[in-house]
């Protein structure tokens, strides 16, 4: 019975070390995935009053959010970036929103991207 003890411990040690190596190489993060971040930013923008910012396109890559589309005023552009920064997991916001004062909020979705 004693002769099986050494190989068992050797086998056990190799499983433990392999398991530790696997988990050490796997990034464990609290931050949400990019798709979740985008959805949360879009929800924040849609809920904002006065005037929803729901026509804005949100793209997220590695926690970096890019906002594109059109808004009517510079204040709305700044507000959109401010709301995006408040979402958990957002590292940086690139605000590529364009200002078109003659566009109504309902028509902002209809403008072609530049």
N, CA, C and O atoms as a GROMACS GRO file, in nm:
protein
  456
    1UNK      N    1   0.082  -0.118   0.000
    1UNK     CA    2   0.000   0.000   0.000
    1UNK      C    3   0.087   0.125   0.000
    1UNK      O    4   0.051   0.227  -0.059
    2UNK      N    5   0.200   0.117   0.066
    2UNK     CA    6   0.288   0.232   0.077
    2UNK      C    7   0.351   0.268  -0.057
    2UNK      O    8   0.384   0.385  -0.079
    3UNK      N    9   0.369   0.175  -0.146
    3UNK     CA   10   0.435   0.203  -0.274
    3UNK      C   11   0.352   0.292  -0.365
    3UNK      O   12   0.408   0.352  -0.457
    4UNK      N   13   0.221   0.305  -0.345
    4UNK     CA   14   0.137   0.390  -0.429
    4UNK      C   15   0.131   0.535  -0.378
    4UNK      O   16   0.077   0.623  -0.444
    5UNK      N   17   0.186   0.555  -0.262
    5UNK     CA   18   0.176   0.686  -0.201
    5UNK      C   19   0.256   0.791  -0.279
    5UNK      O   20   0.203   0.900  -0.303
    6UNK      N   21   0.377   0.765  -0.318
    6UNK     CA   22   0.460   0.860  -0.388
    6UNK      C   23   0.399   0.901  -0.523
    6UNK      O   24   0.386   1.020  -0.550
    7UNK      N   25   0.361   0.806  -0.609
    7UNK     CA   26   0.300   0.847  -0.737
    7UNK      C   27   0.171   0.927  -0.718
    7UNK      O   28   0.142   1.018  -0.796
    8UNK      N   29   0.095   0.892  -0.616
    8UNK     CA   30  -0.028   0.967  -0.590
    8UNK      C   31   0.003   1.113  -0.557
    8UNK      O   32  -0.062   1.203  -0.609
    9UNK      N   33   0.102   1.136  -0.471
    9UNK     CA   34   0.139   1.273  -0.434
    9UNK      C   35   0.198   1.348  -0.554
    9UNK      O   36   0.173   1.467  -0.571
   10UNK      N   37   0.273   1.278  -0.634
   10UNK     CA   38   0.330   1.339  -0.753
   10UNK      C   39   0.219   1.381  -0.849
   10UNK      O   40   0.221   1.491  -0.904
   11UNK      N   41   0.123   1.293  -0.868
   11UNK     CA   42   0.009   1.322  -0.954
   11UNK      C   43  -0.073   1.439  -0.898
   11UNK      O   44  -0.113   1.528  -0.973
   12UNK      N   45  -0.097   1.437  -0.771
   12UNK     CA   46  -0.173   1.544  -0.706
   12UNK      C   47  -0.101   1.678  -0.720
   12UNK      O   48  -0.164   1.779  -0.749
   13UNK      N   49   0.027   1.679  -0.700
   13UNK     CA   50   0.106   1.802  -0.710
   13UNK      C   51   0.104   1.857  -0.853
   13UNK      O   52   0.098   1.978  -0.873
   14UNK      N   53   0.108   1.768  -0.951
   14UNK     CA   54   0.106   1.816  -1.090
   14UNK      C   55  -0.030   1.874  -1.126
   14UNK      O   56  -0.036   1.975  -1.196
   15UNK      N   57  -0.139   1.816  -1.079
   15UNK     CA   58  -0.272   1.872  -1.102
   15UNK      C   59  -0.287   2.009  -1.038
   15UNK      O   60  -0.344   2.101  -1.097
   16UNK      N   61  -0.237   2.022  -0.917
   16UNK     CA   62  -0.246   2.151  -0.846
   16UNK      C   63  -0.166   2.257  -0.920
   16UNK      O   64  -0.215   2.369  -0.938
   17UNK      N   65  -0.045   2.224  -0.961
   17UNK     CA   66   0.038   2.324  -1.029
   17UNK      C   67  -0.019   2.360  -1.166
   17UNK      O   68  -0.012   2.476  -1.206
   18UNK      N   69  -0.075   2.264  -1.237
   18UNK     CA   70  -0.139   2.295  -1.365
   18UNK      C   71  -0.261   2.384  -1.345
   18UNK      O   72  -0.285   2.476  -1.422
   19UNK      N   73  -0.337   2.354  -1.242
   19UNK     CA   74  -0.455   2.436  -1.214
   19UNK      C   75  -0.418   2.578  -1.179
   19UNK      O   76  -0.484   2.671  -1.223
   20UNK      N   77  -0.314   2.596  -1.100
   20UNK     CA   78  -0.268   2.730  -1.063
   20UNK      C   79  -0.217   2.804  -1.186
   20UNK      O   80  -0.243   2.924  -1.202
   21UNK      N   81  -0.145   2.736  -1.273
   21UNK     CA   82  -0.094   2.799  -1.394
   21UNK      C   83  -0.209   2.842  -1.485
   21UNK      O   84  -0.202   2.948  -1.547
   22UNK      N   85  -0.313   2.760  -1.494
   22UNK     CA   86  -0.428   2.794  -1.578
   22UNK      C   87  -0.497   2.918  -1.526
   22UNK      O   88  -0.525   3.011  -1.603
   23UNK      N   89  -0.526   2.922  -1.397
   23UNK     CA   90  -0.599   3.036  -1.341
   23UNK      C   91  -0.514   3.161  -1.336
   23UNK      O   92  -0.567   3.272  -1.342
   24UNK      N   93  -0.383   3.148  -1.326
   24UNK     CA   94  -0.296   3.265  -1.326
   24UNK      C   95  -0.292   3.330  -1.463
   24UNK      O   96  -0.275   3.451  -1.474
   25UNK      N   97  -0.308   3.250  -1.569
   25UNK     CA   98  -0.304   3.306  -1.704
   25UNK      C   99  -0.440   3.354  -1.752
   25UNK      O  100  -0.449   3.421  -1.855
   26UNK      N  101  -0.546   3.321  -1.681
   26UNK     CA  102  -0.680   3.364  -1.718
   26UNK      C  103  -0.712   3.494  -1.648
   26UNK      O  104  -0.714   3.498  -1.525
   27UNK      N  105  -0.738   3.602  -1.724
   27UNK     CA  106  -0.767   3.728  -1.657
   27UNK      C  107  -0.905   3.724  -1.592
   27UNK      O  108  -1.005   3.697  -1.658
   28UNK      N  109  -0.908   3.751  -1.464
   28UNK     CA  110  -1.034   3.759  -1.392
   28UNK      C  111  -1.059   3.907  -1.367
   28UNK      O  112  -0.976   3.976  -1.308
   29UNK      N  113  -1.173   3.956  -1.412
   29UNK     CA  114  -1.198   4.098  -1.405
   29UNK      C  115  -1.337   4.127  -1.352
   29UNK      O  116  -1.431   4.050  -1.374
   30UNK      N  117  -1.350   4.238  -1.282
   30UNK     CA  118  -1.480   4.284  -1.235
   30UNK      C  119  -1.552   4.361  -1.344
   30UNK      O  120  -1.674   4.376  -1.340
   31UNK      N  121  -1.478   4.409  -1.442
   31UNK     CA  122  -1.539   4.497  -1.541
   31UNK      C  123  -1.626   4.418  -1.638
   31UNK      O  124  -1.592   4.307  -1.678
   32UNK      N  125  -1.739   4.478  -1.675
   32UNK     CA  126  -1.830   4.411  -1.767
   32UNK      C  127  -1.773   4.401  -1.908
   32UNK      O  128  -1.680   4.473  -1.945
   33UNK      N  129  -1.829   4.311  -1.984
   33UNK     CA  130  -1.788   4.296  -2.124
   33UNK      C  131  -1.827   4.421  -2.203
   33UNK      O  132  -1.912   4.499  -2.160
   34UNK      N  133  -1.765   4.438  -2.318
   34UNK     CA  134  -1.791   4.555  -2.402
   34UNK      C  135  -1.938   4.567  -2.442
   34UNK      O  136  -1.993   4.677  -2.446
   35UNK      N  137  -2.001   4.454  -2.473
   35UNK     CA  138  -2.141   4.459  -2.514
   35UNK      C  139  -2.231   4.507  -2.401
   35UNK      O  140  -2.330   4.577  -2.424
   36UNK      N  141  -2.197   4.469  -2.279
   36UNK     CA  142  -2.273   4.513  -2.162
   36UNK      C  143  -2.250   4.661  -2.138
   36UNK      O  144  -2.344   4.734  -2.106
   37UNK      N  145  -2.127   4.706  -2.153
   37UNK     CA  146  -2.096   4.848  -2.137
   37UNK      C  147  -2.174   4.930  -2.238
   37UNK      O  148  -2.235   5.030  -2.203
   38UNK      N  149  -2.174   4.887  -2.365
   38UNK     CA  150  -2.247   4.960  -2.469
   38UNK      C  151  -2.396   4.968  -2.436
   38UNK      O  152  -2.458   5.073  -2.448
   39UNK      N  153  -2.453   4.855  -2.394
   39UNK     CA  154  -2.596   4.853  -2.361
   39UNK      C  155  -2.626   4.946  -2.243
   39UNK      O  156  -2.728   5.014  -2.243
   40UNK      N  157  -2.538   4.948  -2.144
   40UNK     CA  158  -2.559   5.035  -2.028
   40UNK      C  159  -2.545   5.183  -2.065
   40UNK      O  160  -2.620   5.266  -2.014
   41UNK      N  161  -2.451   5.216  -2.152
   41UNK     CA  162  -2.436   5.354  -2.198
   41UNK      C  163  -2.560   5.395  -2.277
   41UNK      O  164  -2.613   5.505  -2.257
   42UNK      N  165  -2.606   5.308  -2.367
   42UNK     CA  166  -2.726   5.338  -2.445
   42UNK      C  167  -2.847   5.360  -2.354
   42UNK      O  168  -2.929   5.449  -2.380
   43UNK      N  169  -2.859   5.282  -2.249
   43UNK     CA  170  -2.971   5.298  -2.155
   43UNK      C  171  -2.960   5.432  -2.082
   43UNK      O  172  -3.060   5.502  -2.065
   44UNK      N  173  -2.840   5.468  -2.040
   44UNK     CA  174  -2.820   5.598  -1.975
   44UNK      C  175  -2.860   5.712  -2.067
   44UNK      O  176  -2.926   5.807  -2.026
   45UNK      N  177  -2.819   5.702  -2.192
   45UNK     CA  178  -2.849   5.809  -2.289
   45UNK      C  179  -2.999   5.817  -2.316
   45UNK      O  180  -3.054   5.927  -2.328
   46UNK      N  181  -3.064   5.704  -2.326
   46UNK     CA  182  -3.208   5.701  -2.356
   46UNK      C  183  -3.291   5.758  -2.240
   46UNK      O  184  -3.397   5.816  -2.262
   47UNK      N  185  -3.243   5.740  -2.118
   47UNK     CA  186  -3.318   5.785  -2.000
   47UNK      C  187  -3.297   5.932  -1.968
   47UNK      O  188  -3.369   5.988  -1.885
   48UNK      N  189  -3.199   5.996  -2.031
   48UNK     CA  190  -3.168   6.134  -1.997
   48UNK      C  191  -3.280   6.229  -2.041
   48UNK      O  192  -3.336   6.216  -2.150
   49UNK      N  193  -3.310   6.322  -1.954
   49UNK     CA  194  -3.409   6.426  -1.983
   49UNK      C  195  -3.344   6.560  -1.958
   49UNK      O  196  -3.256   6.565  -1.871
   50UNK      N  197  -3.376   6.665  -2.022
   50UNK     CA  198  -3.475   6.679  -2.128
   50UNK      C  199  -3.417   6.634  -2.262
   50UNK      O  200  -3.299   6.657  -2.290
   51UNK      N  201  -3.496   6.572  -2.340
   51UNK     CA  202  -3.455   6.527  -2.472
   51UNK      C  203  -3.366   6.406  -2.468
   51UNK      O  204  -3.249   6.416  -2.431
   52UNK      N  205  -3.418   6.295  -2.506
   52UNK     CA  206  -3.344   6.170  -2.506
   52UNK      C  207  -3.225   6.178  -2.601
   52UNK      O  208  -3.230   6.244  -2.705
   53UNK      N  209  -3.119   6.111  -2.564
   53UNK     CA  210  -2.999   6.102  -2.648
   53UNK      C  211  -2.992   5.964  -2.713
   53UNK      O  212  -2.883   5.913  -2.739
   54UNK      N  213  -3.108   5.905  -2.740
   54UNK     CA  214  -3.112   5.767  -2.787
   54UNK      C  215  -3.066   5.748  -2.930
   54UNK      O  216  -3.044   5.634  -2.972
   55UNK      N  217  -3.051   5.854  -3.008
   55UNK     CA  218  -3.008   5.839  -3.147
   55UNK      C  219  -2.858   5.825  -3.161
   55UNK      O  220  -2.808   5.818  -3.274
   56UNK      N  221  -2.787   5.820  -3.053
   56UNK     CA  222  -2.641   5.815  -3.056
   56UNK      C  223  -2.593   5.670  -3.069
   56UNK      O  224  -2.646   5.579  -3.004
   57UNK      N  225  -2.494   5.650  -3.154
   57UNK     CA  226  -2.436   5.517  -3.175
   57UNK      C  227  -2.322   5.500  -3.075
   57UNK      O  228  -2.232   5.584  -3.065
   58UNK      N  229  -2.326   5.390  -3.002
   58UNK     CA  230  -2.225   5.362  -2.898
   58UNK      C  231  -2.145   5.240  -2.942
   58UNK      O  232  -2.201   5.134  -2.969
   59UNK      N  233  -2.014   5.256  -2.947
   59UNK     CA  234  -1.925   5.144  -2.979
   59UNK      C  235  -1.823   5.133  -2.867
   59UNK      O  236  -1.764   5.233  -2.826
   60UNK      N  237  -1.803   5.012  -2.817
   60UNK     CA  238  -1.710   4.991  -2.706
   60UNK      C  239  -1.608   4.885  -2.742
   60UNK      O  240  -1.642   4.778  -2.794
   61UNK      N  241  -1.482   4.917  -2.716
   61UNK     CA  242  -1.374   4.822  -2.740
   61UNK      C  243  -1.275   4.830  -2.624
   61UNK      O  244  -1.212   4.934  -2.602
   62UNK      N  245  -1.264   4.722  -2.550
   62UNK     CA  246  -1.175   4.714  -2.434
   62UNK      C  247  -1.206   4.824  -2.331
   62UNK      O  248  -1.115   4.879  -2.269
   63UNK      N  249  -1.334   4.854  -2.315
   63UNK     CA  250  -1.376   4.955  -2.218
   63UNK      C  251  -1.369   5.097  -2.268
   63UNK      O  252  -1.409   5.190  -2.197
   64UNK      N  253  -1.317   5.116  -2.389
   64UNK     CA  254  -1.309   5.249  -2.449
   64UNK      C  255  -1.434   5.273  -2.534
   64UNK      O  256  -1.457   5.202  -2.632
   65UNK      N  257  -1.512   5.373  -2.496
   65UNK     CA  258  -1.640   5.400  -2.560
   65UNK      C  259  -1.624   5.511  -2.663
   65UNK      O  260  -1.561   5.614  -2.636
   66UNK      N  261  -1.682   5.490  -2.782
   66UNK     CA  262  -1.686   5.593  -2.886
   66UNK      C  263  -1.832   5.627  -2.912
   66UNK      O  264  -1.914   5.539  -2.937
   67UNK      N  265  -1.863   5.756  -2.907
   67UNK     CA  266  -1.998   5.805  -2.934
   67UNK      C  267  -1.998   5.871  -3.072
   67UNK      O  268  -1.916   5.959  -3.099
   68UNK      N  269  -2.091   5.828  -3.159
   68UNK     CA  270  -2.105   5.890  -3.291
   68UNK      C  271  -2.252   5.920  -3.317
   68UNK      O  272  -2.341   5.860  -3.257
   69UNK      N  273  -2.274   6.013  -3.407
   69UNK     CA  274  -2.410   6.053  -3.442
   69UNK      C  275  -2.421   6.204  -3.437
   69UNK      O  276  -2.320   6.274  -3.446
   70UNK      N  277  -2.542   6.253  -3.424
   70UNK     CA  278  -2.565   6.398  -3.423
   70UNK      C  279  -2.650   6.439  -3.304
   70UNK      O  280  -2.736   6.364  -3.258
   71UNK      N  281  -2.625   6.559  -3.257
   71UNK     CA  282  -2.705   6.621  -3.153
   71UNK      C  283  -2.732   6.766  -3.196
   71UNK      O  284  -2.670   6.817  -3.289
   72UNK      N  285  -2.827   6.831  -3.127
   72UNK     CA  286  -2.865   6.967  -3.166
   72UNK      C  287  -2.776   7.075  -3.105
   72UNK      O  288  -2.758   7.181  -3.166
   73UNK      N  289  -2.721   7.051  -2.988
   73UNK     CA  290  -2.645   7.156  -2.920
   73UNK      C  291  -2.517   7.099  -2.858
   73UNK      O  292  -2.506   6.979  -2.832
   74UNK      N  293  -2.422   7.188  -2.835
   74UNK     CA  294  -2.296   7.148  -2.773
   74UNK      C  295  -2.318   7.094  -2.632
   74UNK      O  296  -2.247   7.005  -2.587
   75UNK      N  297  -2.418   7.148  -2.563
   75UNK     CA  298  -2.449   7.101  -2.427
   75UNK      C  299  -2.491   6.954  -2.428
   75UNK      O  300  -2.455   6.878  -2.337
   76UNK      N  301  -2.565   6.913  -2.530
   76UNK     CA  302  -2.609   6.773  -2.540
   76UNK      C  303  -2.491   6.682  -2.571
   76UNK      O  304  -2.486   6.569  -2.524
   77UNK      N  305  -2.397   6.731  -2.650
   77UNK     CA  306  -2.276   6.655  -2.681
   77UNK      C  307  -2.196   6.630  -2.552
   77UNK      O  308  -2.153   6.518  -2.526
   78UNK      N  309  -2.178   6.735  -2.473
   78UNK     CA  310  -2.106   6.722  -2.347
   78UNK      C  311  -2.180   6.631  -2.249
   78UNK      O  312  -2.118   6.552  -2.178
   79UNK      N  313  -2.314   6.644  -2.247
   79UNK     CA  314  -2.395   6.561  -2.156
   79UNK      C  315  -2.381   6.413  -2.191
   79UNK      O  316  -2.372   6.328  -2.102
   80UNK      N  317  -2.380   6.381  -2.320
   80UNK     CA  318  -2.367   6.242  -2.363
   80UNK      C  319  -2.236   6.182  -2.314
   80UNK      O  320  -2.234   6.068  -2.266
   81UNK      N  321  -2.127   6.256  -2.326
   81UNK     CA  322  -1.996   6.207  -2.280
   81UNK      C  323  -1.996   6.192  -2.128
   81UNK      O  324  -1.940   6.096  -2.075
   82UNK      N  325  -2.058   6.286  -2.059
   82UNK     CA  326  -2.065   6.280  -1.912
   82UNK      C  327  -2.140   6.155  -1.867
   82UNK      O  328  -2.096   6.086  -1.775
   83UNK      N  329  -2.254   6.128  -1.931
   83UNK     CA  330  -2.332   6.009  -1.895
   83UNK      C  331  -2.256   5.881  -1.924
   83UNK      O  332  -2.261   5.786  -1.845
   84UNK      N  333  -2.186   5.877  -2.036
   84UNK     CA  334  -2.110   5.756  -2.072
   84UNK      C  335  -2.000   5.729  -1.970
   84UNK      O  336  -1.975   5.613  -1.937
   85UNK      N  337  -1.935   5.834  -1.921
   85UNK     CA  338  -1.827   5.816  -1.822
   85UNK      C  339  -1.878   5.759  -1.690
   85UNK      O  340  -1.800   5.700  -1.614
   86UNK      N  341  -2.006   5.776  -1.661
   86UNK     CA  342  -2.063   5.730  -1.535
   86UNK      C  343  -2.090   5.579  -1.533
   86UNK      O  344  -2.116   5.522  -1.427
   87UNK      N  345  -2.086   5.515  -1.648
   87UNK     CA  346  -2.118   5.372  -1.658
   87UNK      C  347  -2.000   5.289  -1.612
   87UNK      O  348  -1.885   5.315  -1.647
   88UNK      N  349  -2.030   5.187  -1.531
   88UNK     CA  350  -1.926   5.098  -1.480
   88UNK      C  351  -1.854   5.027  -1.595
   88UNK      O  352  -1.918   4.976  -1.687
   89UNK      N  353  -1.723   5.026  -1.587
   89UNK     CA  354  -1.642   4.958  -1.688
   89UNK      C  355  -1.588   5.049  -1.796
   89UNK      O  356  -1.501   5.008  -1.873
   90UNK      N  357  -1.638   5.172  -1.804
   90UNK     CA  358  -1.590   5.266  -1.906
   90UNK      C  359  -1.455   5.321  -1.862
   90UNK      O  360  -1.441   5.377  -1.753
   91UNK      N  361  -1.356   5.304  -1.949
   91UNK     CA  362  -1.222   5.354  -1.919
   91UNK      C  363  -1.200   5.493  -1.978
   91UNK      O  364  -1.142   5.581  -1.914
   92UNK      N  365  -1.249   5.511  -2.102
   92UNK     CA  366  -1.229   5.636  -2.172
   92UNK      C  367  -1.346   5.658  -2.267
   92UNK      O  368  -1.406   5.562  -2.315
   93UNK      N  369  -1.378   5.784  -2.294
   93UNK     CA  370  -1.486   5.818  -2.387
   93UNK      C  371  -1.429   5.905  -2.497
   93UNK      O  372  -1.367   6.008  -2.472
   94UNK      N  373  -1.450   5.861  -2.620
   94UNK     CA  374  -1.414   5.940  -2.738
   94UNK      C  375  -1.545   5.996  -2.793
   94UNK      O  376  -1.631   5.920  -2.839
   95UNK      N  377  -1.560   6.126  -2.789
   95UNK     CA  378  -1.685   6.190  -2.828
   95UNK      C  379  -1.675   6.241  -2.971
   95UNK      O  380  -1.622   6.349  -2.995
   96UNK      N  381  -1.725   6.162  -3.067
   96UNK     CA  382  -1.724   6.200  -3.208
   96UNK      C  383  -1.861   6.252  -3.253
   96UNK      O  384  -1.892   6.248  -3.372
   97UNK      N  385  -1.942   6.298  -3.159
   97UNK     CA  386  -2.075   6.350  -3.194
   97UNK      C  387  -2.061   6.480  -3.272
   97UNK      O  388  -1.974   6.562  -3.244
   98UNK      N  389  -2.148   6.497  -3.371
   98UNK     CA  390  -2.153   6.620  -3.449
   98UNK      C  391  -2.273   6.700  -3.408
   98UNK      O  392  -2.377   6.646  -3.369
   99UNK      N  393  -2.258   6.832  -3.416
   99UNK     CA  394  -2.366   6.922  -3.378
   99UNK      C  395  -2.434   6.975  -3.504
   99UNK      O  396  -2.370   7.037  -3.589
  100UNK      N  397  -2.566   6.949  -3.515
  100UNK     CA  398  -2.649   6.999  -3.625
  100UNK      C  399  -2.770   7.066  -3.562
  100UNK      O  400  -2.866   6.999  -3.524
  101UNK      N  401  -2.765   7.198  -3.552
  101UNK     CA  402  -2.870   7.272  -3.483
  101UNK      C  403  -3.004   7.263  -3.554
  101UNK      O  404  -3.109   7.280  -3.491
  102UNK      N  405  -3.004   7.237  -3.683
  102UNK     CA  406  -3.129   7.234  -3.760
  102UNK      C  407  -3.197   7.098  -3.760
  102UNK      O  408  -3.300   7.081  -3.825
  103UNK      N  409  -3.143   7.002  -3.688
  103UNK     CA  410  -3.199   6.867  -3.687
  103UNK      C  411  -3.290   6.852  -3.566
  103UNK      O  412  -3.250   6.883  -3.453
  104UNK      N  413  -3.412   6.805  -3.590
  104UNK     CA  414  -3.502   6.778  -3.478
  104UNK      C  415  -3.460   6.647  -3.412
  104UNK      O  416  -3.398   6.564  -3.478
  105UNK      N  417  -3.492   6.628  -3.283
  105UNK     CA  418  -3.452   6.504  -3.215
  105UNK      C  419  -3.504   6.378  -3.285
  105UNK      O  420  -3.437   6.274  -3.282
  106UNK      N  421  -3.622   6.386  -3.346
  106UNK     CA  422  -3.677   6.267  -3.413
  106UNK      C  423  -3.602   6.237  -3.542
  106UNK      O  424  -3.593   6.121  -3.582
  107UNK      N  425  -3.548   6.339  -3.607
  107UNK     CA  426  -3.479   6.319  -3.735
  107UNK      C  427  -3.330   6.288  -3.720
  107UNK      O  428  -3.265   6.254  -3.819
  108UNK      N  429  -3.276   6.298  -3.601
  108UNK     CA  430  -3.131   6.278  -3.586
  108UNK      C  431  -3.086   6.138  -3.625
  108UNK      O  432  -2.971   6.119  -3.664
  109UNK      N  433  -3.176   6.040  -3.616
  109UNK     CA  434  -3.142   5.904  -3.656
  109UNK      C  435  -3.131   5.890  -3.808
  109UNK      O  436  -3.068   5.797  -3.858
  110UNK      N  437  -3.193   5.983  -3.879
  110UNK     CA  438  -3.202   5.970  -4.024
  110UNK      C  439  -3.084   6.029  -4.098
  110UNK      O  440  -3.069   6.005  -4.218
  111UNK      N  441  -3.002   6.104  -4.031
  111UNK     CA  442  -2.886   6.164  -4.099
  111UNK      C  443  -2.785   6.057  -4.133
  111UNK      O  444  -2.757   5.968  -4.052
  112UNK      N  445  -2.728   6.065  -4.253
  112UNK     CA  446  -2.625   5.966  -4.289
  112UNK      C  447  -2.498   5.991  -4.209
  112UNK      O  448  -2.464   6.106  -4.183
  113UNK      N  449  -2.429   5.885  -4.171
  113UNK     CA  450  -2.302   5.903  -4.100
  113UNK      C  451  -2.199   5.966  -4.191
  113UNK      O  452  -2.201   5.942  -4.312
  114UNK      N  453  -2.111   6.044  -4.135
  114UNK     CA  454  -2.007   6.109  -4.218
  114UNK      C  455  -1.879   6.034  -4.213
  114UNK      O  456  -1.782   6.074  -4.276
   0.00000   0.00000   0.00000
